[in-house]
Amino acid sequence: MHKLFFLLFCFITINTVSGQVKKPITHETMTAMKRVGSPEVSPDGKWVVFSVTEPSYVEKDVVNDLWIVPADGSSNSRKITFGKGAESGYKWSTDSKSIAFSAKREEDEVSQIYIINIAEGGEAQRFSNVSTGVGNPQWSPDGKMILYTTKVYPGNFTDSANKKVAEERKKLKYNARVYTSFPIRNFDVWNDEKQTHAFVQSVEPGSAPKNIFTPVSATVKEGFFFGGNICWAPNSKEVVFVAIMDRTTAAYQDPTSELYRLSIDGGDAIKISNSGNHNNPAFSKDGKHLFFISSPNNNQKVYNLGKLTRVDWPSLANKTIVVPSLDRPINNYVVAPANKIYMSVEDQGNDKIFVTDVSKGNATPLTSMNGAFTSVTVSSDGRVVISNYESATRPAEIVRVNTTPANPLFITKFNDAALATLDMHEPEIFWTTTSRGKQVRSKLVKPAGFDPGKKYPLFVVMHGGPASAWKNNWGYRWNYQLLAAPGYVVLLTDYTGSTGYGEKFSQDIQFDPLKGPAQEINEAADDAIKRFAFIDGSRQAAGGGSYGGHLANWMQASTTRYKTLISHAGLVNSESQFLTSDYMYGREVMIGSAPWVNQTAWNEQNPIRYAANFKTPVLITIGERDYRVPINNSIENFGLLQRLQIPSKLIVFPDENHWILKPENSRFWYSEVQDWLKKYLQ
């Protein structure tokens, strides 16, 4: 008896001391995690700047500042800004002495550019003074100027002219939005007449900003749209930017993103691209080549993979796909010396860093650890490679990746102490051969306190997109660990249409947007139940957001296997979604026609046409400012379920968009989801 007591005492003591007594994640512990932003390594490779957000359920208590850390990890991070306003768009000067960033500080009515001298210390100094607010600063290669962007009224190229128009708008006695072309909305805002323009300003004290779009004739045309995608040419005398000239055609075709060359000293912009979409321009270090991401456009495909492309500069000759064999999406890329390009690439649920030798056209992985390596940044000499890293069990941190592929050097560890207290499981990966002969990949996440001898309900969670994937990363909207924590096994399947498995796999969803993917998800669930004895196949639920919400509503139409469903921002009527969404034409391409051309195709995979089959209780949630899947579909779904007397609940968040982001709203959403699941699964 004494021996047994002694062993039990030792076991408890060891587990307590070693930190092995862990607890399930809660919304409070998830929300308290510090959110580390994208890194920017200094050109000399010595320092890394990044943002850190310290969340709070009280909006005024949220802290967002810039931090800096040695790139070799030799000392801890330190904070370098202390204002209440959040900093963004931070960029190093070419001499690695200063950082420019955008922020709205206490005395500012709108965001301005600030510069902080890292070499000499001191507070950040305001650089710009533009009434419309500015962002996206970029130092010129010679370090003498900063380029930034702002929104202006068409035809008004000076700040004084924009102030005048703004004052005139305030005096109007009516309040109306007037449109003569599509699109009218974008994600969560109504489009207005303002345009984004690029300004250049010398770093010399007292210098004035110059709108370099003043001579660009396309700015007065109705279809012009510039979103801020711009880069300096190596000579510091011109820029290359991405613009759309046919945006008003978006109702019946995909507008085309083109590359334009523009001198900062005057003259009209010159189009330098043709045949397809072009984005994310960047120059080689020697100025002899221009790189960009190119893809086909209006080829009647539901998905087109962007390819890293190179042309000679300035001749634009010898257009070449840099790595023809790379059949994966590129998240971002950085051009380095010696013909090297570093890329963050999505691959089968992970984001990996590859280095490309442009002269050889190959791509070699620099990372082998599962997880998401994103926002890659490289020093001027190419010797220091930095990125974010996150996984399903840890939020983003900053890592140096060019040490060894298996073991990157973590140079920040903001959340390690909090994570050490949590009981979380790495996802288990398995592949299912479907009845259609395809291989689909799934993640299985076990709950806290997992006991293989117990039986757990299965919660099938379906991702949106559909051109997306369940990655081995940390999320806040559908956090795998938090969804599993109350005692569910969470299943996450990358159905046909998902990205990271090759262009064809992503394209194969066309003409079969709901039925085929839903069948694959159900077959993966069947496979999981057979593989894992701890899953209780008699207790299954399914849910998802956006396209995952569409799939939830299709499950309602096509199966009764699930005890309950959760549909966030999901369509129940594809026709009304098609004509009210901010993005219209892509849905026509997905189905293969407009509904008045081939009604049969639209009926066959439209959930509402199968209302007679609806039986499953549903929780419906939606943001009132969601213009991607407008609220009308959620109201229509709820009205239908109520008419059919099916248990249902509708939750509308008036101040949210396509995502539920505000901490208190998020906490309420998660609690409602868990209460709904508990009602039907436990």
N, C-alpha and C positions, 0 to 999 in steps of 0.2 A: 504494500500500500504506500509506504514511504517512498519506495523507489519510483512508483508510478507518478506520485505527486511531484517528485523531484524532476522527472523527465518532462512532465507537463509544464512545470515552472520554467525549465530551461528553454523549452520550445517557444513559450510565450515571450520570454525575455529576449531570445535571439531574434525572433520575428519583429519585435517592437524596436529593438536597437538597430537592426539592419534596415529598418524602413520597409519591411515586407508587408506590414498590415496596411493595405490600401483600400480606397473607397471608390465607389462608382462616380463617374463624372456627373456633374449637375449643370444646369444652365448657368448658375452663378459662377462655378469654377471655370466653365468654358468662356464666359463673357469676360472674366477677370484676366484671361491670358493677354499678355502684351502682344500687339500686332506689329511685327517688324516689316517695314516696307522694302521696296526694291533697293539694292545697293548700287552705288556709283564709286568705282575705284578711281583714285587720283591718277592723272597721266603718268606720274613718276612711280606709281605702284606702291607707295608707302602707306596710303590711308584709304579708308572706305567710309563714305558718308551714306546715311540711310535715315529714314523716318521711323519713329516708334509712336504708336498710339496706345495710350493707357485708357481703356474703356471705362465707362461708368453708366449706370442706369439713369443718372441725372445728366442731361445733355451738357449743362454748363460746367460740369466737373470733368468732362473728357479732356485729356491732355494729349497734344500731338506736337512733338518737337523733333528736331534733327539731332542725330548722334553721330559720333565719329569713332573709329576703332583702327588700330594699326593693322595693315593687311596681313602681317605675319602672325597676328594673334598674340604678340608679346606682352600686351597689357589690356586691361578692361576697357570697355566702351565708356565714352563720356558724352554728356549732353552739351550741345553748343548753341542751342536757341532755347528761349524761355518764355516766348510770347503765348498769349491765349489762342491766337489764330493758328490754324494748321498750315504747315509748310508743304509745298509740293514742287515738282519739276526741278529739283536740285541738280545743278551741273557744275563741275569743276572748271576753273580757268585753265588755260593750256599750260601755265607755269606751275600748276598745283598749289598755288598760294591762296586762292579765294574760291568761294562757292556762291553762285547765284541761285536764287530760289524765288518762288512766288508765295506770297502770304498776304492775308488781310489782317493787319495789326490794329491796335486799339484806335489809332487816329485815322485809319483808312476807312473810306466808305466802300471801296471795292479793292480787290487784290492788286498788289503792285509787286514789282521785282525788287528784291533786296540782295545786297552783297555783303558777305561776311568774310573778313580777312583771317584765314586760319593761321598763316605764318606769323602775324603780329598780334593776333588776339583782338579782343574788343567786341562791341555790339555790332550787329548787322546794321548797315546803312541803306536807307531807301534809295533806289536807283531810278525808278520810273515815277511818273506822275501823270497818268492817263485816266481821264474821267470814266471810261468804259471798262476799266479793269483789264489786267494783262496776265499772261501765264506762258508756260512752255519756253523758258529762256534757253538760249544756246549761244555760247561764246564763239566768236569767229576764230578760225585756225590761227590767225596772227595775234589773237588776244586783245585786239583793239576795239572790238564792238560786241554788242549783245543783240541778238535777234530775239524777238518775242511776238506773241500773237494777241489780238484783241478783236472784239466784235464792233463793227461800225455799221452805220446806215448806208445803203448803197449810194454811191456817188459822192459821199462825204469822206474825204481823205485826210482831214485834219481834225484834231481834237476839238478845236473851237467850233467847227462845222457840226460835229456830232453833238456837242453840248446844245447848240442852237436847236437842232431837230428834236432832241430829247425834251427841251423846254416847250416846244410847240406841241409835242404829243401830250404833255401834261395838261395843256389848256383845252383839249378836246372835251366836249360835253357828252359824247357817247363813248361806249366801250364795246367794241365788236372785233371779231376776227374774220377776215375776208380772204377767201382763197379762190383761185381760178385753175389751180393745178394740184396734182398729188406729188409728194406726200404732204399731209397737213400736220402730222404729229411724229415725234420720234421718242420712243421708249416711255418717257414720263413727262415730256414737255411738248407744248404746242409750238410748231415752227412759227417764227416771225420773220420780218423782212431783213433782219440784221445778217451781215456776212462776217466771217472771220477773215481778217487780213494780217499780213506780216509786217512788223515794224523793225527797223534797225536803229540803234542808238550807240554813239561812241561812248567809251568808258571815261573819256575826259570830263572833268567836272563842268557843269553848266551846259552840256550838250543837249540838243533837242532830238526827239524821236522823229523818224522819217518813215512814212507809209510807203513801202516799196511796191505795193500793189497799185499805186496811183496810175501808172501807165498801162496797166493790164486791161486791155479792152474787154475781156470776157467778163469782168466784174459787173458790167452794166447789162449783161444778158440774163434772162430769166432763169436759165437752167444751171447757172454757176454755183458751185459749192466747193469750198475749201475747208477741210476739217482740222488743219494744223499740222499735217504731215509734211515736213520740210527739213532740208539739211543744207549746210554750207558746202560750197565747192572748196577745194583745197587752196585756191588762190585768194580767198576771202573777198572776192569781188562779185560773186554771183551765187545764186542758190538754185537748188532743184526742189520742186514741190509737187505734191499730188493734188489734182483737182478733178472734179466732175463738171462737165459742161452740159450734160443732158439730164439733170436731176428731175426735171419735170416730166420725164417719160417713165417714171418709176411704176406707174400703174399698169403698164403693158410691156415692159422689158426691164432688164437690169441696167441701171446707169453704169457708165464705164469710167473707171479711175485711170487717169492719164498722167504722165510725167511732163513737167514743164520746166524750162530753163529760163532764169530771169536775172538780169544784171541789177545790182543794187544801185547803180548810177543812172538808171533810166532805160527806156526802151521797152517794147511790149514783150510779154512772155512768149516763148517759142515751144511748141509741142515737140517732144523728142521721143515719144513712144507711139506704138501702133499695135493693132491686133491683140485685144484682150485687156485685162486689168493689170495695173502696175502699182505697187505700193512699197513703202519702207525703203526709200533710196539711201545709199551710203557710198562713200568713195574709198578707194584704196589709198593707202598712206602716201604712195608716190603720185597720186593724182592721175594715173594713167587709165583707171577703170572706174566705171560706175556700176554698182550692184543694186538690185532691187528684187522684190518678190513678184513674180508674174503668174498669171493663170488665165485660162480661156474665159470668155464671157459670152452670154447669150447663145450658148451651144446646146440649150435645152437639157442640160444636166443639173440635177438637184444639188450637186456638190462638185467643186473643182479644187484640186490640191494646188496650193501655191508652190512654185519652184524658185529657188535661188538662181538668179540670172545675172550675167555680166555682159557689158558692152565696153568697147574702147572709148576713152574720153580724150578729146571732145568729138571724135568722128562718129561715134555711135555704131561703128562697124563691129563685125565679128560677134554677134549676139550668141551667147552660149549658156546652156543650162550647166551650172557649176557641178552638181552631183546628180547626173541623170538617174542613177539607181536608187536615190533616196525617195522612197514611197511613203513618207511620213510628214505630218505637219510641222512647220518650223515656228516655234513660239517667238523667238527673237534671235538676232544674229549680230555679231560685232566683227568688223574687219580689222585685222592685225597685220603687222609687217611680215615679210618673207612668205607672201602668198597664202597666209593662214586666215581662216575664218572660223570663229567659234560660234556654235549654235546651240540653243535649247530646243530639243526635238521631242515631240510626243511619240511614245512607242508602247503600245499594249498596256495602257493604264499607268505608265510611268513617264516622267519627263527626264530625258538624259541630255548630257552635254557632249557634243561631238566637235572635233576639230577637223577642218577640211583643208587639204592642200589643193589650192585652186589649180595649180599646174598639173596635178595628177587626176583631179576629178573624183577623189575618194573621200570618205568620211570615216573617222576613227573615233570610237567612244572614249571619252575621258572619265566617265563615271560608270560604275557597275552596281552601286547600291540602289535597292528599290526605293522609290519615292519620287518626289518632284523637284528637279533642279531647274529653276526658272530665273528670268531676269539676269542673264549672264552679262558680265561687264569685264573688260580687259584693259590692262595698262598699255601705255603707248608702245612699249617695246615687246608686248605680247607675252611677257614672262609671268605675269600675275593674272590669274583667272578667278573671278569671284562670282558667286551667285547666291540666290535664296535656295534654301532646302527645306522641304516639309514632307511629312508623311501622314498616314492615317492615325498615328499616335503622337504626333508633335506638330505644333504650329511652326510657321516659317522662322528660320534663323538665317544668319549670314555665314557662308562657308567659303573657304579657299579650296578649289577643286583640283588644282594641278599639283597635288602631292602624290597620292597613290589612288588609283581608280576605286578601290574598295573602301578607303578610309579618308574622306575629305576632312580638312581641318575646320572645326567649328570655331569661329572667331567671335560669335555671340552666343549667349546661353540664357536669354531673358526668362524663359519659362521652365527651365530644368527643375528648379525646386518644386514648383507647383505640380509638374508632371510626375515627379517621383512619388507623390501621394496618391496617384490615381490608378485604379485597376482597369487597364485597357489592353486589348488584344490586337496584334497585327492581323490584317485580313488573311484568310486562307484562300488560295487561288485554285480554281479547277476549271476544266474545259468540258463542254458538252457537245457531243455530235447530235445535231438536231435531225428531225425527220426529213428535212430538206437537204441533208448531207453537209451542212455548214458546221464549222467549229465556232462556238461562241464562248467567251471568257466571262467568268463570274468571280466576284469576291464574296466571301462569307465572313461576317463579323460576329463574334461571340459576345455575350453580355458580360458585365462585371460579375465576379463571383461564380464564373462558369463551372459547372459540375457535369462531366461527361456522362454521369449516371442518371441525370435528370432529362426530362422532356421539355423542350422549349417551343413556344409558338414561332411561326416563321413570318417575318415582315419583309415582303418583296418591295423594294424601292426602285423606281424607274427613273432614269435620268432624262433631262430635257434635251433640247437641241433641234432635231435628233443628231446633228453633227456635233457631238460631244462625247464624253466617256466618263465612266467612274474611275477616277485616278487614285493612286495611292498618295493622297494629299489630305490636308486638314481643311475642313469646311465649317462654316458657321450657320448656313441656312439649312442644310440637311446633314448635320454632323453624324457620321456613322456611329461613333461611340455613344453619343447622347441618345440616339434613336434606339440603340440596343440595350442601354443601361437598365431599364426597368425589368428586363428579363426576356428579351426577344433575340432570336437569331436573325440578323439582317442579311438579305441576299441582294446583291447588286450585279446585274447582268448587262454586259455591253452587247446589245442587239444589233442586227444589221442596220447600218446607217451611222453607227458609232465611228469615231475617228481614232487614228493610231493603229489601224489594222490594214492600211493600204487604201488607195483612192477608190478602187472598185468596191470594196466592202462598204464604204461610205455611200457610194452611188447606188448600190443595189436596193436601197429602200424606195427608190423612185417607183411610182405607180402602186406601191404596197405599203402605205405609211403606217398603218395600224395593225392590220390582221397578221402579217408575217412577223413583225417584231414582238407582238403580244404572244404569239404561238411560241417563239423562241424563249421568251421570258418564262412562260408556263412550263416548257420542257426543261429549262434549267432548274426551275423549282422542283419538278419531279425528280430530276437527277440528284439534287441536293438531298431530298428526303430519302432517296435510296442509299446515298453515300454515307450520310451522317445519322446514326441511330438516335442522337439527342434531339432531332427535329420531330415535332409532333405534327404530322401531315394533316391532322383533322382540324388544326387551328392555324389558318393562313389569312393574312391581310395583305393588301397591295396599295401602294400610293406613289405619288410623284408630283413634280411641279413642271409647269410649262408643257413641253412635249410629253413629259412624264405624266402630267395631268390629263393630257389628251388620251394617253394610253390607259389611265385609270378609268376614264369614262368608256373606253372601248371594252375594257374588262367587264364593266357593267353590262354592256350590250352583248357580250359573247360568252360569258362563263358565269357559273355560280359557285366556283371553287373557293372564292374568298368570302370570309365571314363579314368583312367590311372593306371599304375603300376610302382613300383620302385623295382628293383632287384639288391641287393648288394651281390656280391660273390655267385651268384646263378647258379646252373647247368641248362642247357637247353637240354643237351644230357647225359643221365645217363651212357651210355656205355663209352664215352670218359672221363667222370668224374671218373668212376670206375678205369680206368687203368692209370690215370695221377695223382691222389691224393696221398698225403703222407700216407694216411690211406686207404687201399684197401679192406681188407677182410670183414670188417663190412658191407660194401655195398652189398656184395654177400650174407651175412647172412640176411640182411634186405629183399632182393628180394626173396631169397629162393634157388638161384642157380647162377652159372656163366652164362653169356649171351649165351655161346655156348652150354650150357646144356638145357636151356629152354628159347628160344628167345621170346616166347609169353609173359612170365611174365615181361621181360624187356621192351617189346614194349608197354604193356598196360598202364604203368604209366611213360612213357618217353615223356616229353613235345614235343620234336622235331618231334615225329611221328604224331603229330596233327597240324603241321605247316599250313595246309590248313584252320584251324580254327582261326589262329592268326589275330587279328584286332585291339587290344588295344595299344595305345602309351605307350612306356616303356622308363624309365630312367635306364641305366645300369651303375653301378659303381664297381670298382675292384682295389685292390692293386696288383701291379705287383709282389711283393714278397709273394703273397698268394699261398702257396703250398697245403693248405687244399682243396680249390676249385680253382684250377689253372686258370690262365687268359684265357686259351684256350676256356673255356666254355663261358666266357663273349664275347670274340671275335666272337665265333661261333654264339652266340645269336644275336649280333649286325649285323653280316653279313647277317643272315637270315632275320631279320627285314628290313634291307635296301633292300634286294632282293625282299621282299614282298611290299616294298614301304609304310611301316608303320612308322609313326613318331617315332623317337627313337634318343637317345643320349647316347654315350659311354664316360665315364670319367675314365681314368686310372691314378692311383697314383703310380708313379715309385718307391717311397721310403716307401711305406706302405705294410703291410702284410694282414692278414685276416680281420684286423680292421683298421679303419682310426683314427690314434691316435695323430699325430702331430697337435698342435693347429691351425696353419694356414690352413692345409689341412682339418681339421675338420670343421673350419669355412666356407671354400669354399664348402665342401660337404653339410652342412646344408643349405647354401644359394641356392645351385643348387636344392636341394630337395624341398625347399619352393617355388622357382620360378617355378619348374615343376608342383607342386600341384596347385599353383595359376593359371597357364595357363589353366588347365583342370577342376578346381572345382569352380572358382570364376568368 
